[in-house]
Amino acid sequence: MSNAITATGEKPLTPAMLRELSVRSDWQGLVRASSHYGVIVGVDALIWLVSSRYGIVWALPLVVVQGYFVAFLFMVVHETAHKTAFRSRALNLAFGHLSSFVIGLPYEYYCLFHWDHHRYTQDPKRDPELLSVPIPTSNAQLLIVYSGLRQLAFRVGLMLRHALTGNATSPWIPESKRHIVVIESRLHLAGYAALLLASVALHTMILLWVWVVPVIVGQLFLRPYLLAEHTGCDRTRSAFQNTRTTYTAMVVRWFAWNMPYHVEHHAYPSIPFHALPKLNRIVADQIVYRGPGYIAVTRQTWAWFRRARNGIESPIGSD
């Protein structure tokens, strides 16, 4: 590793190390994606089997479990947005668009949103993640934030507005991309309408229990995970200071596509998910915010929101 140190104090990777870690792999992506979708299909089959034999009430625990796996398809959207899930651009686009349709988050829109998040991480005036999640002013609002329902409603409402009005003017959407966002939202809406009509015609509610309800329930797992990434970290330009890496169980890392190594991802976004554990071993000593698991980090982020709400800690954070 080079002895040079950046302006914010980190020792960067050498060009050779960065090239080695940045190698993308169709095989790694297909193994991860097939296992993720394979579990979803398997749990779907169990929900259908149990509900058809014993009634949907007996399948509800499986619906909750399915919520975790379906909601975490967000990680497929995220990794393919960086074009690092696969070596093949076509595979990135195929899995990105499929997963975005499943979770109700149009892919092209998310790519633009996420690009600005990386450019302006923790900037309260320009980071889309901060602009779309204002500081809750009560415990009830805080609960709603952690449920993920507000973000899900915002996502669906935005898609409807784009589709029905043809207006896509968020700050992170360049004028040249607005028509793409509108068309994509309309295609999503048409797809959902077609599936709804098919369900009505076939007199079945199976999609409600294997897909729609899991997407909603799954926000209870996804939102605390996402809030752990930056909440309470510094408002600086350095990924080693404005982002948190959370150490967690292997199964969580697997279905989160190694994004608990989030400092590593923000510091070197060209490095694919499968190389992040190795990158962590190289840069771990430079990471300021290291979470000892998601239960502990959720306690920390909840406490930070309460302090920010009560004015004990500035919601803008440190400079």
N, C-alpha and C positions, 0 to 999 in steps of 0.2 A: 504494500500500500504506500502511496505517496506520502511524504512528510508534510506536504502543503496543507494549510488549514484555511477554510473558507472564512468570509467576513463574520459569519455567525458562529464560528468555532468548530465546525465539523471537519473531519478529515475525509475528503471524497475518495471514492473508488478510483483506482487507476483505469485508464482506458481499456487495458487488456481485461481486467476483472469485469468491467461493465459489459464489454462485448460477450464474455463468457456467460455471464448471468442473464443476458438479454436474449439468449437463443430461445426461440419459440418452438412449440412442439404440437403437431396435430395429435400425436398419440396421447400425450399427457392430457390434452383438452378433451379428447374423445373418451378416455377412461373416466375422467371426472364427470363429464356431462352425462354419459351413459349410466353411471352409478346414481347420479342425482335423479335423472328422469326414470331410471329403473325402479328406484324406491317409491317414487310418486305413483307409477303405474301399479306396483305391487300393493301399496296401501289403498289405492282406488279400488282394486279388485276385492280386497278384504272388506271395504266399506259396502260395496255392492252386495257381496255374499252375505254379510251379517245382516244388513238392512232388509234384504229380500227374504231372509229366513226368519228373522226374529223381530224386525221392526227397526226403524232408524234410531230410536232411543238407545238401543244396545250398541249402535255403531258410533255414537257421539264421541267416545274416547278416541276412536280411530280418526274421526274428523279433526279433533284437536291436534293429534300427532301429524296428520296430513298438513295442517296449517303451517307447521314449522317448515316442512320440506318445500311446500309451494311458495310461501313467502320468501324463502331464501333463494328462489330463482332470481330474485333481484341481483344476487351476486353474479349470475351468469350474464345478465344484462350489463352489469358494471364491468366485468372483465372483457366482454366482447366489445364494449364501447371503447376500451383502450386498444382493441385489436391484438390483445395478448393472450386470449384464451386458446387460440389456435395459430399455427403458422399460416394457414390458408385464410385469406381475406373472405372467401366465400363461406367458409364454415363459421367464421366470426359473425358475419351478417345473418346467416341462416339461424344460428342458435340465438343470436341477439334479438332478432325480430320475433321468433317463436316465443322466447321467454318473456319478452316485453308484452306480447299479446296476452299471455297467461296471467300476468300480474297487473294488467291494466295501466302500463306505463309506456307510452309510445317511444320507440327506440331512438329515432332521429332527434326527437325533442330532448330525451334524456342525455344523449351525447353532447348536445349544446349546453345544457344545464351543467353537466358534470365537468365539461371543459372549463367553464368559468369558475366552478368550485375549486379546481386545481390551480387556476391562475390566481385566485383571490382568497385562498383558504384563510378563514378566520378574520377576514376584512368585513366589519359589520355593515359597510355601505355597498359592498360589491359581491360578497360571497352569497350565491343563491340559497345555500342551505341555511344561512343565518336570516336572510330576508324572508324565507318562507316559514320559519319557526320563530316567531317573536317570543320574548320572555313571558311565560304564564304569570298571570296576576293573582291567582288563587290556587288552593290545593285541588279544587275541582278541575281547573284548566290544566294543572300539572298532570293529573291522572289521565286526562284526555290526550295530552301530548304523549305520555308513555304507552297509551293504548294503541297509538298509531292511527286512530280513527280520523283525526283532523288532517293528517297528511294524506291518508287515503281519499278522504272527501275532496281535499284540495286537488289531488291528482286527477280524480274523475271529473270534477267540475271544470278543470282547465282543459281537459280533453274535449268535453262537451262544448265548451266555449269556442275552442279552436275549430271544431267540426261544424257547429251550427252557425257561427257568425262569420267564419273565414278570417277571423282576426287573431293573429299570433304576434303580439307586440311586447312580450316580456323582454327585459333588458339583455338577456343572454341569447336572444334569438336574432341573428343578423337579418337585415332586410332581405338579403338574397336567399335566405333559408325559410322564410315565412311560408311560402307556398308549399314547401315540402312538409312542414309541420302540420299544416292544414289538411293536406291530402292524406297524410298518415293517420291523423285523428279520425278522418272520415272513413278510412278503410277499417280501422279498429271498430268504430261504431257500427259499420255495416256487418262486420263479422260477428259481433255480439248479438246484433238484431237477428241475424240468420240462425244462430244457435238457439236463441230464445224461441223463435218461430218453430224451429225443428223440435224443440222440447215440448212445446204446446201441441204440435201436430202428433207427436208420438205419445202424448199423455204421460210424460216422465219428468220427475224432478231430480234425476240422478246427478245432473250437472251442478245443481244447487249444493248437493252434499259432498261431491268429490272435488269441486272447484271453487264455487263462489263463496260458500261459507268458510272453507279453509283459507282463502285469500284474506278474508276479514279477520278471522281468528288469528291467523299467522302474524298479523301486525303486532300482537302482544309479545311475540318473540323477537321480531325484526326491529321494532323501534328502539327498545333499550339497547340493542346491539349497535345500531347506527348512532345513537346519542353518545355511546362510549367513545366514538372515534375522535371527537374534538372538544366535547363539552368540558369546560373547566381548564382547558389548555391555554397557553399564551397566545396573544394576538401579535404574532411576529411573522416574518417571512420564512423562517426556518421550519421545515417539516419535523425536525428533531425536537422542536419546542411547541409547535402548534397542533400536534397530533399525538394520539395515544396508541401504543401497542398493548394489547391485552393477551396475557398468557392463559390459555384455556385448553380443554380436552381435545384430543385428536379428532374425535367425531365432529366437534363443533368447527374446528379448522377445515375439515374436509368439505362440509356442506356450505361453509362460508368462503370456499375457494382461497383459503389462507389469508383472507383479508383482516383477520385479527392482527396480523403483522402490518398494521396500517401506517405506522411511521415509515417503515421500509418502502411501502407502496408509494406514499406521497413523496418521499425523498428521491425515489428512482422509479417513476411510473412506467418506464419502458421495460422494466423487468417483469416477466410473466409470473403468474401466481405460484407455479410449481418451484420457482427458484427463491421465493421469499424466505423459507426457513433457513436456507444457506446464507442469504443476505443478513438475516437476523444475527447469525453467529458472528458475522464480521463487524456489524455496527452496533450491537446491543449496548455497549458501554457508552455510546453517545446519546442514547434515548433518554429524554427527561421524564416523560410520563409513561410508566409501565404499570399496567393494571394486573392485579393478582387474581383474575377471574371476573366473569361478568356480574355475578351477584355483588361482589365487593365494589366493582366500578359503578354499578347502577346506584348503590348507596351514595357514592361520591358525587355522581352527576345530579342525583335528586337533591342532595344537600347544596350543591352549587346553585341550582335553579332557585332554591328557597332563599339562599343568601342574596342572589342577584335581585330577586323580587323584593326583598326587604331592604335593599339598598346597602346591605352590609358589604357586598362585593359588587364592583361595577360590572354590569352585564357586558361592557365592552372589553373587559379584561385588561391585562397589562400591556404596555407598549413594547 
